[in-house]
Amino acid sequence: MDKKLYKMMDWARVEQIVYSEEDDPQGYLGAHFVKGGWMISAFIPGADKVSALVGDREYKMDMMDEEGFFSCLIRAVVKSKISYKFKVTKGKSTYIVEDPYRFRSAIDQKTLKAFNAGICYDIYEHLGAHVRKTDGVKGVNFAVWAPNAVRVSVVGDFNDWDGRCHQMRRLGDSGVFEIFIPNVREGDIYKYELKLKGGMVSLKADPYGYFAQLRPESASVVYDIDRYKWHDDEFVNSRAELNAKDKPFSVYEIYLGSFAKPDDGREFLNYTEIADRIIPYVKKMGYTHIELMPVMEHPFDESWGYQVIGLYAPTSRYGTCEDFMSFMDKMHENGIGVILDWVPAHFPRDIQGLSNFDGTCLYEHADPRRANHPDWGTLCFNYGRPEVSNYLIANALFWIKKYHADGIRMDAVASMLYLDYGRRGGDWVRNIYGGNENIEAEEMLKHLNSINKKMNTGALMIAEESTAWPKVTGDLDDEGLGFDYKWNMGWMNDFLGFIRLDPLYRRDHYGELTFSMIYAYSEKFILVFSHDEVVHGKSSLLSKMPGERDRKFANLRASLGFMYMHPGKKLLFMGQDIGEWDEWNEKRSVEWDLLQYEDHIRLNDYVRSLIELYKTTPALYELDNNVDGFEWINNISANETILVFLRKDTALNNILVVVNFADIDRTDYKIGVPFPGKYKEIFSSDDIAFGGRGVTNPRVKRSKADECDGREYSIRINVPALSVSAFSCTFFEPEELKYYHAPVKKRRKRKH
């Protein structure tokens, strides 16, 4: 052994490295210029012999510790960069490797400072696993935030899951650990091994991992997501126009795992196979967008993706990252927007995930009154920690940028906004002002929505917020949260409670039909019949309806018609537009076989025609968020359970809508109209083609100067039971006006 080298050794650090308790191995391993030349050190557990290869020379390294610590001193007087490799002998095997500790950091101080401040919006480009070429050497750069860990290593098949082999260096006081490992390749599996204070060792999946093993396995997978060649530039560049508030917006909500099942024994279809099934159906029906229940990696199928463990990874259940990119690409090539469900409200306790990540409550709160989510048995994010809010904000933007998402629908926003959500008295902590508002979550949401707007992504931010929190879609500069839309849970709950009633009793609940218009313009709303309403004993939409089979179909047609005529954008869960009888179950496919039966075919045709009417009639969507787009004609006929209202567009076109939720036909029924003119029925849910009885109005109705509903003019129409009818409204020509304008001299009492 070289005595000079022996004396130069820092034996305390050698021991720390050998016992894997060093958080700056690069400070000692690798090549370091010292008095007398270059000292090169390596820790290769299990190695019998190691040599340093410098140029065309080989320098034998002395074993300084029998666990595999080797060093040598190369005498030199010039302090210049040295390039070298190691020749390693283990038993009968000899091989040459690059030293991971000779490569400089790939993360600069500016990035680290921005991350610690919570404003590095592309932090996913730096943390995680990234396939790179550094100094001409191919490998993977790994980085993870674990500020309270004693030591962090990358482990995988490439190092026999030995945490001593690739100990990471701590980057200053940023809390980030990093290492470049040569010759690790795409497809290799890995985890982070963390030595915690107290000596415990923990294995964690990568919070920023781009891909993961199929459950029940839980390792992260190295994946290069920048290789895919997109074909949707035209669509993405026009996304802002597609998503504009004055455009039609009809969403088909899908769970990828059960839209369709393979018939070859596999558990799931691939992303690209699912796309080929979805596209023709969505295009046939005319939906403008689809919304996918969470595609982010999750360990438990029955959570449907709402307990996410890999926020940056599309689930491997349906294929690879490229497969999902192809899915998105195909949707866009076919003119279909894609909204992704996103879950920033909570995360599961699975030990391979974010829970107690570095031995401390890093992503969650330390106080169980804030950390625990009682409704779901999960943990809540600590939104006030800059690095955690950065993790979430960057993640939403990641799906927009890297996977071309056209919108992000945030799940369970109410549970984020209220400190006492789902908690009993004494089980929650008030904010600094003594209230129950989660100020930190509020600021995180505002921050995200602000950045999305500043980046002009054109992607929508949609909140599932079930309370009356003010200004969810309000402007950020007016104390709003800045969302583009909010799910109208109030309308949905009121309406579903109403429609389940026997028509005999609906008149006593008439106010549940009209109440939504009192607050309709307080937010920018989406009306929803989502998956939550057709599962867990709630039954399908069709099965909710009262009456015999034909009445159930009539009620459902009227319900969907009312939704599409009512102000607000639209969302409908898969299977409900074909009239599924059974409530949704993620283990089965949509019951497409129902489309061999006439009443289900006609219902499906009805929904397609309804969407076509909606998309081609600006009065039904253009002024959704403007009081000028709606006007009541009759909202006081509780005994008849009839509503009459106008929908309007910016060109002052009117659509007259008549809704009858009673199971009684009304013939020669008088309704007020906005002006003297012609009223032509352009749509009726009672059309025979849709499975109705044909109680319609085939002829144009001409108004008469006969007062009704507070209007000077009226028409008399047939109003079928359990129906929605729509009429176009056209002013009389001057010569017609003379003929039909003659007033009724004696006004009579209202008679229907």
matplotlib code that plots the C-alpha trace (Angstrom):
import matplotlib.pyplot as plt

x = [0.0, 1.2, 2.2, 1.8, -1.7, -2.5, -1.6, -3.7, -6.8, -9.7, -10.7, -13.8, -15.2, -14.2, -16.1, -19.2, -19.1, -18.6, -21.5, -23.5, -24.0, -22.4, -24.6, -21.7, -19.9, -18.7, -16.7, -14.4, -15.0, -13.8, -10.7, -9.5, -6.3, -4.2, -0.6, 1.4, -1.1, -4.5, -6.1, -8.7, -11.1, -13.9, -16.3, -17.4, -18.8, -17.7, -14.8, -11.6, -9.4, -9.9, -7.6, -7.9, -7.6, -6.2, -5.6, -3.6, -2.2, -3.5, -3.0, -3.6, -5.7, -5.1, -7.9, -8.3, -11.3, -12.2, -15.8, -14.7, -13.0, -10.1, -7.7, -4.6, -2.4, -1.4, 1.5, 1.1, 1.9, -0.7, -4.2, -6.3, -9.4, -8.7, -10.7, -10.6, -12.5, -12.4, -11.4, -13.1, -12.6, -15.2, -14.5, -13.9, -15.5, -13.6, -15.3, -14.8, -17.1, -17.4, -17.2, -20.5, -18.6, -16.6, -19.6, -20.6, -24.1, -26.8, -28.9, -27.8, -28.2, -30.8, -33.1, -32.6, -33.4, -36.5, -37.6, -37.1, -39.1, -41.9, -41.6, -39.7, -42.6, -40.5, -39.0, -39.9, -37.1, -34.6, -35.9, -36.7, -34.8, -33.6, -31.8, -28.8, -25.4, -22.9, -19.3, -20.0, -21.2, -24.8, -26.6, -29.4, -29.4, -31.3, -32.5, -34.9, -35.9, -35.4, -34.0, -34.2, -32.6, -29.2, -28.3, -30.1, -29.0, -30.4, -31.0, -32.2, -31.4, -28.3, -26.6, -28.4, -30.5, -27.5, -27.8, -24.0, -23.3, -24.7, -24.9, -26.2, -24.7, -26.7, -26.8, -26.1, -29.0, -31.6, -32.6, -32.1, -29.9, -28.4, -26.3, -25.5, -25.2, -23.5, -24.9, -28.3, -30.8, -34.3, -36.5, -34.4, -36.4, -35.3, -36.2, -34.6, -33.1, -33.2, -31.3, -33.3, -32.4, -32.3, -30.8, -34.0, -33.8, -36.8, -37.4, -39.4, -40.7, -39.7, -42.2, -41.2, -40.9, -42.2, -43.3, -43.9, -44.2, -47.6, -49.2, -48.6, -45.0, -44.1, -40.7, -40.2, -39.1, -36.6, -38.4, -37.6, -40.8, -39.3, -38.8, -42.4, -43.2, -46.5, -48.9, -51.4, -49.8, -52.8, -55.2, -53.0, -52.6, -56.4, -57.1, -57.9, -60.6, -62.1, -62.2, -63.6, -66.5, -68.8, -68.3, -70.2, -68.8, -70.2, -68.0, -68.1, -66.6, -64.7, -63.0, -60.3, -60.3, -63.9, -65.0, -64.4, -62.7, -60.5, -62.0, -58.7, -58.3, -56.3, -57.3, -57.2, -56.9, -53.9, -54.1, -54.0, -56.6, -58.9, -58.4, -59.5, -62.7, -63.4, -62.9, -65.6, -68.1, -67.3, -67.3, -70.6, -72.2, -70.7, -69.1, -66.6, -64.3, -63.7, -62.8, -60.6, -60.8, -57.3, -54.7, -51.9, -50.3, -52.2, -51.8, -55.5, -57.8, -61.0, -59.8, -60.3, -57.2, -58.3, -55.6, -52.5, -49.0, -47.2, -48.5, -46.0, -46.6, -49.5, -50.6, -48.9, -52.2, -52.9, -49.4, -46.4, -45.9, -45.7, -48.9, -50.7, -49.1, -50.4, -53.8, -53.8, -52.4, -55.2, -57.9, -56.5, -56.2, -59.9, -60.8, -61.5, -60.4, -59.1, -59.6, -57.6, -58.9, -56.2, -56.0, -54.1, -56.4, -54.8, -52.5, -52.4, -50.4, -48.7, -45.2, -43.5, -45.2, -45.0, -46.0, -43.3, -41.0, -37.6, -38.5, -40.5, -43.8, -42.4, -45.3, -48.0, -48.5, -46.9, -50.1, -52.5, -55.4, -54.2, -52.5, -55.2, -58.1, -60.9, -63.2, -60.7, -58.1, -55.4, -53.1, -53.4, -50.6, -48.9, -49.7, -47.8, -44.5, -43.0, -41.5, -44.8, -46.9, -44.2, -44.5, -48.3, -48.3, -45.6, -47.4, -50.6, -48.5, -46.6, -49.7, -50.6, -47.1, -45.8, -49.1, -51.0, -53.9, -56.6, -57.9, -57.3, -60.3, -59.3, -61.0, -62.3, -61.4, -63.8, -61.7, -58.7, -60.3, -61.8, -59.7, -62.8, -63.8, -65.0, -63.6, -65.5, -65.1, -61.8, -60.3, -59.2, -57.0, -58.2, -56.2, -54.2, -57.4, -59.5, -61.4, -61.9, -60.5, -57.3, -55.4, -52.4, -54.5, -56.3, -53.0, -51.7, -54.8, -54.5, -50.9, -51.5, -54.4, -52.4, -49.4, -51.6, -53.1, -49.7, -48.3, -51.2, -51.6, -55.2, -56.0, -58.9, -58.8, -62.0, -62.9, -65.1, -66.1, -69.2, -69.9, -70.7, -67.1, -67.2, -65.7, -64.3, -64.3, -63.8, -61.0, -57.7, -57.5, -60.9, -60.2, -61.3, -59.6, -59.2, -60.8, -62.3, -65.3, -66.9, -69.0, -72.5, -73.1, -76.0, -78.0, -77.1, -78.2, -81.4, -82.4, -81.6, -83.6, -86.5, -86.5, -86.5, -89.9, -93.1, -94.5, -97.5, -95.3, -93.1, -95.2, -94.3, -90.6, -91.0, -88.6, -85.7, -86.1, -85.9, -83.5, -80.4, -81.2, -80.9, -77.2, -76.5, -74.3, -72.4, -69.9, -69.1, -70.7, -70.6, -73.7, -72.7, -74.1, -70.8, -69.6, -70.2, -73.9, -74.2, -72.1, -72.1, -75.8, -77.0, -78.1, -77.7, -79.5, -82.1, -82.7, -83.2, -86.2, -89.7, -92.4, -92.6, -90.0, -91.4, -91.8, -88.2, -87.0, -89.3, -88.0, -84.4, -84.9, -86.6, -83.7, -81.0, -83.0, -83.4, -79.6, -78.8, -81.3, -80.3, -77.4, -74.0, -71.6, -72.4, -70.8, -72.2, -70.7, -70.2, -73.0, -75.7, -76.3, -77.2, -79.5, -77.5, -79.7, -76.9, -74.9, -71.3, -68.8, -65.1, -64.7, -67.0, -67.2, -69.9, -72.9, -72.6, -74.8, -77.8, -77.6, -79.2, -82.5, -84.8, -85.4, -81.7, -80.9, -83.5, -82.2, -78.7, -80.0, -81.8, -78.7, -76.8, -79.5, -79.7, -75.9, -76.2, -79.0, -76.9, -73.7, -75.5, -77.7, -75.6, -78.5, -77.9, -74.3, -73.0, -74.2, -74.0, -72.3, -74.3, -77.7, -78.7, -78.7, -81.7, -85.2, -88.0, -91.4, -93.1, -91.5, -94.7, -96.7, -95.9, -99.3, -98.6, -94.8, -94.1, -91.3, -91.0, -87.9, -85.9, -82.3, -80.6, -77.5, -75.5, -77.4, -80.6, -81.9, -84.2, -85.0, -88.2, -87.9, -90.9, -90.3, -93.0, -92.1, -95.6, -96.9, -99.8, -100.1, -101.2, -103.0, -103.8, -101.7, -101.2, -97.8, -96.5, -94.0, -91.5, -92.7, -95.2, -93.9, -93.6, -92.7, -91.5, -90.8, -87.3, -86.8, -89.0, -88.0, -91.4, -90.6, -91.4, -87.9, -86.5, -89.0, -91.7, -95.4, -95.3, -97.3, -95.5, -96.2, -95.6, -97.0, -95.6, -97.3, -98.2, -98.5, -101.7, -102.2, -103.5, -101.9, -100.3, -97.5, -97.2, -96.6, -98.8, -98.5, -99.0, -99.2, -101.1, -99.1, -99.2, -97.0, -96.3, -95.9, -92.3, -90.8, -88.6, -89.5, -87.6, -89.0, -87.2, -88.5, -88.9, -90.4, -93.4, -92.7, -94.5, -97.4, -97.8, -97.7, -100.8, -102.7, -101.7, -101.3, -105.0, -105.5, -108.1, -110.5, -111.5, -108.9, -110.0, -108.7, -105.9, -107.1, -105.1]
y = [0.0, 3.5, 5.0, 8.6, 7.7, 6.0, 9.2, 11.3, 9.3, 10.9, 7.8, 9.3, 10.0, 6.6, 5.1, 7.2, 6.1, 2.4, 2.6, 4.6, 7.6, 10.2, 12.9, 14.3, 11.2, 13.3, 15.4, 12.5, 9.8, 10.3, 12.4, 15.2, 17.2, 17.1, 17.8, 15.5, 14.8, 13.3, 11.1, 8.8, 6.9, 4.4, 2.5, -0.6, -3.1, -6.7, -5.8, -7.8, -5.5, -2.1, -0.1, 3.4, 3.7, 7.1, 7.5, 4.4, 3.8, 1.6, 2.5, -0.2, 1.1, 0.0, -1.6, 0.8, -1.0, -4.6, -3.6, -2.3, 1.1, 1.6, 4.6, 5.5, 8.5, 9.6, 12.0, 15.2, 18.8, 20.2, 20.7, 20.1, 18.0, 14.3, 11.7, 8.1, 4.8, 1.9, -1.7, -3.8, -7.5, -9.4, -13.1, -14.4, -11.3, -8.3, -5.3, -1.6, 1.1, 4.8, 6.6, 8.3, 10.7, 12.3, 14.1, 17.6, 18.5, 19.0, 21.3, 24.9, 27.1, 29.2, 26.2, 25.1, 28.5, 28.8, 25.3, 26.2, 29.4, 27.4, 29.0, 26.5, 25.6, 23.0, 21.3, 18.0, 18.7, 18.6, 16.3, 12.6, 10.4, 11.9, 10.1, 12.2, 12.2, 13.9, 14.5, 12.1, 9.4, 8.0, 7.5, 8.8, 11.8, 11.2, 13.9, 13.8, 16.2, 14.7, 17.4, 15.4, 12.2, 11.3, 9.7, 8.9, 6.3, 5.1, 1.4, -0.9, -4.0, -2.2, -2.3, -5.3, -3.0, -2.2, 1.3, 1.5, 1.6, 4.9, 7.3, 10.7, 14.0, 16.7, 20.0, 22.6, 23.4, 22.9, 19.5, 18.0, 14.9, 14.1, 11.7, 10.8, 7.1, 6.1, 3.2, 3.1, 2.8, 3.5, 0.8, 0.2, 0.0, 2.0, 3.4, 5.7, 4.2, 6.7, 6.3, 8.1, 9.7, 6.9, 4.4, 3.2, 2.6, 3.3, 2.5, 5.1, 5.4, 8.5, 11.4, 12.8, 9.4, 9.5, 5.8, 3.0, -0.8, -2.4, -2.9, -4.7, -4.0, -0.4, 0.6, 3.6, 3.0, 5.2, 6.6, 9.3, 11.2, 13.6, 11.1, 11.1, 13.0, 14.9, 15.5, 17.9, 21.3, 22.7, 21.5, 22.7, 26.1, 26.5, 25.1, 28.4, 28.9, 25.4, 26.1, 29.6, 30.5, 31.3, 27.9, 24.6, 22.4, 18.9, 16.5, 12.7, 11.4, 8.1, 5.6, 4.0, 0.7, -0.1, 1.9, -1.4, -4.7, -6.9, -10.2, -12.1, -12.6, -9.5, -7.3, -4.0, -2.6, -0.6, 3.2, 3.2, 0.4, 2.3, 5.4, 3.5, 2.5, 5.9, 8.1, 6.8, 6.8, 10.3, 11.7, 10.0, 11.4, 14.9, 15.4, 18.2, 16.9, 13.7, 13.8, 11.0, 9.8, 9.9, 8.3, 9.0, 5.9, 4.5, 1.3, 0.4, -0.3, 0.4, 4.0, 4.6, 6.7, 9.1, 7.9, 8.7, 7.6, 8.7, 12.1, 12.4, 8.9, 7.7, 4.4, 1.4, -0.5, 0.6, 0.8, 3.1, 6.9, 6.9, 4.9, 7.6, 10.3, 8.5, 8.4, 12.2, 12.7, 10.7, 12.5, 15.8, 14.7, 13.9, 17.2, 15.9, 17.9, 15.9, 17.0, 15.1, 14.5, 15.6, 15.0, 17.6, 17.1, 14.0, 11.1, 7.5, 6.2, 3.4, 3.1, 3.4, 6.8, 10.3, 9.4, 10.1, 10.4, 11.3, 10.1, 13.2, 14.6, 16.2, 16.3, 16.1, 18.1, 16.9, 17.7, 14.8, 17.2, 18.7, 15.7, 13.1, 13.0, 11.2, 10.7, 8.7, 7.5, 9.4, 12.2, 15.9, 17.9, 20.7, 23.4, 26.0, 24.4, 26.0, 22.8, 20.9, 23.6, 23.7, 19.9, 20.2, 23.4, 22.0, 18.7, 20.3, 22.3, 19.1, 17.3, 20.3, 20.7, 17.2, 15.3, 18.2, 18.1, 20.6, 21.0, 20.0, 19.1, 19.3, 16.7, 17.5, 21.2, 21.8, 19.4, 21.5, 24.8, 24.0, 23.0, 21.3, 19.4, 15.9, 16.6, 16.8, 19.6, 19.3, 17.3, 20.3, 23.5, 27.0, 29.3, 32.3, 34.4, 31.9, 30.7, 27.4, 28.5, 26.8, 29.9, 27.9, 25.8, 28.9, 30.5, 27.4, 27.3, 31.0, 30.5, 27.7, 29.4, 32.6, 30.8, 28.8, 32.1, 33.8, 31.0, 31.2, 27.5, 27.7, 24.8, 25.0, 24.8, 23.2, 22.9, 20.2, 22.4, 21.3, 24.3, 28.0, 29.2, 32.6, 33.4, 30.0, 31.2, 34.8, 36.9, 36.6, 40.4, 40.5, 38.0, 35.1, 31.7, 32.0, 28.8, 28.7, 26.5, 25.0, 21.9, 22.8, 20.2, 22.1, 21.9, 18.2, 17.3, 19.3, 17.9, 14.3, 14.6, 16.0, 13.6, 10.5, 11.5, 10.1, 12.8, 13.1, 14.6, 16.8, 19.9, 20.1, 20.3, 22.6, 25.1, 22.6, 23.1, 26.9, 27.5, 27.0, 30.2, 32.3, 31.6, 30.6, 33.6, 33.6, 31.3, 29.8, 26.4, 23.0, 20.9, 17.3, 13.9, 12.3, 8.8, 9.8, 9.7, 6.3, 4.1, 2.8, 2.1, 5.2, 3.3, 4.4, 7.5, 5.3, 3.2, 6.4, 7.3, 6.4, 4.5, 1.6, 1.0, 3.5, 6.2, 5.7, 6.4, 9.4, 10.8, 10.3, 12.0, 14.9, 15.1, 15.1, 17.6, 19.9, 19.8, 20.7, 23.6, 25.0, 27.6, 26.0, 23.7, 19.9, 16.7, 13.1, 9.9, 7.0, 4.4, 6.9, 7.9, 4.4, 3.8, 1.4, -0.3, -1.3, 1.2, 1.6, -1.0, -0.5, -4.2, -4.4, -2.7, -0.3, -2.4, -1.8, -4.9, -2.8, -1.1, -4.2, -3.2, -0.6, 1.6, 1.9, 2.6, 5.4, 6.9, 6.9, 8.6, 11.1, 12.1, 12.4, 14.6, 16.7, 17.3, 18.2, 20.7, 22.1, 22.5, 24.1, 26.5, 29.4, 30.5, 27.3, 28.0, 31.4, 33.4, 30.7, 33.1, 36.2, 37.1, 38.3, 34.7, 33.5, 34.8, 33.1, 33.0, 30.8, 29.6, 29.6, 26.6, 24.3, 22.4, 21.6, 21.1, 23.1, 25.5, 27.9, 30.0, 31.6, 31.0, 33.8, 34.5, 37.6, 38.0, 38.2, 34.9, 33.1, 29.5, 28.9, 25.9, 24.2, 21.6, 19.3, 17.0, 15.9, 12.6, 14.4, 15.6, 19.2, 20.0, 23.5, 24.8, 28.6, 30.1, 33.6, 34.4, 37.3, 38.9, 38.6, 36.0, 32.4, 29.6, 26.3, 23.2, 22.2, 19.5, 17.3, 14.5, 12.9, 12.4, 8.9, 8.6, 8.9, 6.4, 9.0, 8.9, 11.7, 14.3, 17.1, 20.3, 19.6, 22.9, 26.4, 28.3, 31.9, 34.2, 36.1, 39.2, 37.3, 38.0, 35.1, 34.8, 38.6, 38.7, 40.5, 37.6, 33.9, 30.6, 27.4, 24.2, 20.5, 19.8, 16.0, 14.4, 14.1, 16.1, 18.9, 20.8, 23.6, 26.2, 28.6, 32.1, 34.3, 37.7, 38.2, 39.8, 43.2, 41.8, 38.9, 41.3, 43.2, 40.0, 38.4, 41.6, 42.2, 42.3, 40.3, 42.9, 41.1, 39.3, 36.1, 34.4, 32.0, 28.7, 25.7]
z = [0.0, -0.9, 2.5, 1.3, 0.1, 3.3, 5.3, 2.9, 3.5, 5.4, 7.2, 8.8, 5.3, 4.1, 6.9, 6.2, 2.5, 3.4, 5.9, 3.4, 5.6, 3.3, 1.7, -0.4, -1.8, -4.7, -2.3, -1.7, -4.4, -7.9, -8.9, -6.6, -7.1, -4.0, -3.1, -5.2, -7.9, -8.5, -5.8, -7.4, -5.1, -5.8, -3.6, -5.5, -3.0, -3.7, -6.0, -5.6, -7.7, -9.3, -11.6, -12.9, -16.7, -17.6, -21.3, -22.4, -18.9, -16.1, -12.5, -9.9, -7.0, -3.4, -1.4, 1.5, 3.0, 2.3, 1.7, -1.7, -1.1, -3.5, -4.0, -6.0, -6.3, -9.8, -9.6, -11.6, -11.3, -13.7, -12.3, -15.3, -15.9, -15.8, -17.7, -16.5, -16.2, -13.8, -14.6, -12.0, -11.1, -9.2, -8.9, -12.4, -14.0, -15.2, -16.8, -17.4, -16.0, -15.9, -12.5, -11.7, -9.5, -12.2, -13.7, -12.8, -11.6, -14.2, -12.0, -11.6, -8.6, -10.3, -10.8, -7.2, -5.8, -7.9, -6.7, -3.1, -3.7, -5.4, -8.8, -11.0, -13.3, -15.3, -12.2, -13.8, -16.3, -13.5, -10.8, -11.6, -14.0, -17.3, -20.1, -21.1, -22.6, -20.3, -21.5, -24.3, -22.0, -22.1, -18.9, -16.7, -14.4, -11.2, -8.8, -5.8, -3.1, 0.3, 2.6, 5.9, 4.7, 6.0, 2.7, -0.6, -3.2, -6.5, -6.5, -9.3, -11.2, -12.6, -9.1, -7.6, -5.5, -3.3, -1.8, -1.2, -4.9, -6.1, -3.2, -4.3, -3.5, -1.6, -3.6, -1.0, 1.3, -1.4, -0.1, -3.5, -4.1, -7.5, -9.4, -13.0, -13.5, -16.8, -18.9, -17.1, -19.9, -20.8, -19.4, -16.3, -13.1, -10.0, -6.6, -4.2, -1.0, 1.8, 5.0, 7.6, 10.9, 13.4, 11.0, 9.3, 5.5, 3.2, -0.5, -2.4, -6.0, -7.8, -7.1, -10.5, -12.3, -15.8, -15.8, -13.4, -13.2, -13.5, -10.1, -7.8, -8.6, -7.6, -8.9, -11.2, -14.8, -16.7, -19.7, -22.3, -23.0, -25.4, -28.2, -29.5, -32.7, -32.4, -35.3, -33.6, -34.0, -35.8, -33.1, -30.2, -31.8, -32.1, -28.6, -27.2, -29.8, -29.2, -25.4, -25.7, -23.5, -26.4, -28.1, -27.6, -25.0, -24.7, -22.7, -22.6, -19.4, -19.7, -17.5, -19.8, -18.0, -18.8, -21.9, -23.6, -22.6, -24.8, -25.9, -25.9, -22.2, -21.4, -18.5, -20.4, -23.9, -24.8, -25.0, -28.8, -29.0, -26.7, -28.9, -31.9, -30.1, -28.6, -31.6, -34.0, -31.2, -29.9, -33.5, -34.3, -31.2, -31.7, -28.3, -28.4, -25.7, -23.7, -20.0, -18.7, -15.1, -13.7, -16.0, -13.5, -11.9, -8.9, -7.0, -6.4, -9.3, -7.3, -6.6, -10.3, -10.3, -7.6, -5.2, -7.2, -6.4, -9.6, -10.5, -13.4, -14.9, -17.1, -15.7, -17.2, -17.1, -20.7, -22.1, -22.2, -22.2, -26.0, -26.2, -24.2, -26.3, -29.4, -27.7, -27.2, -30.7, -32.3, -30.4, -31.6, -35.2, -35.0, -33.5, -30.0, -27.0, -24.0, -20.3, -17.7, -14.2, -11.7, -8.0, -5.9, -2.9, -1.3, -1.8, -0.6, 2.4, 0.4, 1.7, -1.7, -2.3, -0.8, 2.7, 5.3, 2.3, 3.9, 7.3, 8.0, 6.9, 3.8, 1.4, 4.1, 7.3, 10.5, 12.5, 11.9, 12.1, 8.9, 7.4, 7.5, 5.1, 7.0, 4.1, 2.0, 4.6, 2.7, 3.3, 2.4, 0.7, 2.7, 0.2, 2.2, 1.6, -1.5, -2.9, -2.4, -4.2, -6.9, -7.3, -7.9, -10.0, -12.3, -12.5, -13.9, -16.4, -17.2, -18.5, -20.7, -22.1, -22.4, -23.1, -24.8, -22.4, -23.3, -19.8, -16.2, -14.1, -10.4, -8.2, -4.7, -4.6, -1.7, 0.4, -0.3, 0.5, 3.9, 6.9, 8.5, 5.4, 6.5, 10.0, 13.3, 15.8, 17.5, 14.7, 12.7, 13.1, 12.4, 10.1, 11.5, 11.3, 13.2, 10.2, 8.4, 5.1, 3.9, 2.9, 1.7, -0.7, -1.9, -2.8, -4.5, -6.7, -7.6, -8.3, -10.7, -12.5, -12.8, -14.4, -16.8, -18.0, -18.2, -20.3, -22.7, -22.9, -24.0, -21.6, -19.3, -15.5, -14.1, -10.5, -9.0, -6.1, -4.2, -1.9, -2.3, -2.0, -3.7, -7.0, -7.9, -11.6, -10.6, -11.9, -10.0, -9.8, -8.2, -5.4, -7.5, -7.7, -11.5, -12.7, -16.1, -15.1, -12.0, -11.9, -11.0, -8.2, -6.9, -10.1, -10.4, -6.9, -7.1, -10.4, -9.6, -6.4, -8.4, -11.3, -9.1, -7.8, -9.1, -11.5, -9.1, -6.4, -8.6, -8.4, -4.7, -5.6, -8.6, -7.0, -7.4, -11.2, -11.1, -8.2, -10.3, -12.3, -9.1, -9.0, -12.6, -13.3, -10.1, -11.7, -15.1, -14.8, -16.3, -15.8, -15.0, -14.8, -13.9, -12.8, -9.2, -9.8, -11.3, -8.9, -5.3, -5.1, -6.8, -9.9, -13.6, -14.9, -16.6, -13.5, -11.4, -13.5, -12.1, -13.9, -16.3, -19.0, -21.6, -18.9, -17.7, -21.2, -21.6, -18.3, -19.3, -22.6, -20.9, -18.3, -20.9, -23.0, -20.0, -19.3, -22.9, -22.9, -19.5, -19.4, -18.8, -20.5, -20.5, -19.2, -19.5, -18.2, -20.6, -20.8, -19.9, -23.5, -24.4, -21.4, -19.3, -16.7, -14.4, -12.4, -13.5, -12.4, -13.3, -13.8, -16.8, -20.2, -21.2, -22.1, -25.8, -26.5, -25.5, -28.9, -30.4, -28.8, -30.4, -27.3, -26.6, -30.2, -30.2, -27.0, -28.4, -31.6, -29.4, -27.6, -30.9, -32.3, -29.1, -29.2, -32.9, -32.1, -29.3, -31.4, -34.4, -32.3, -30.9, -28.6, -26.6, -25.8, -26.9, -23.9, -21.3, -18.9, -19.7, -18.2, -21.7, -22.9, -20.8, -20.1, -18.2, -19.9, -17.3, -14.1, -11.9, -13.3, -10.5, -10.7, -14.4, -13.7, -16.9, -17.6, -20.5, -21.2, -24.0, -24.9, -26.9, -28.9, -29.7, -33.0, -31.0, -32.2, -29.8, -29.0, -27.1, -24.8, -23.3, -20.6, -19.1, -16.2, -15.6, -17.0, -18.7, -22.3, -22.6, -25.9, -27.1, -24.3, -24.4, -23.7, -24.0, -26.7, -26.8, -30.0, -32.8, -35.2, -36.3, -33.9, -35.5, -33.4, -34.3, -31.7, -29.5, -27.1, -27.8, -31.5, -32.6, -34.0, -30.5, -28.9, -28.1, -28.9, -31.5, -29.6, -31.4, -33.3, -37.0, -38.2, -37.7, -34.9, -35.6, -32.6, -31.8, -29.9, -26.9, -23.5, -21.6, -19.1, -19.0, -22.7, -25.3, -27.7, -27.4, -29.3, -28.6, -28.8, -27.9, -24.9, -24.5, -21.2, -19.8, -22.6, -23.8, -27.0, -28.7, -31.1, -33.4, -33.3, -36.4, -36.7, -39.0, -42.3, -42.6, -44.6, -42.1, -39.2, -40.5, -40.7, -37.4, -35.3, -34.9, -31.1, -29.2, -28.1, -24.9, -22.9, -21.3, -18.3, -18.8, -20.0, -21.0]

ax = plt.figure().add_subplot(projection="3d")
ax.plot(x, y, z, "-o")
ax.set_aspect("equal")
plt.show()
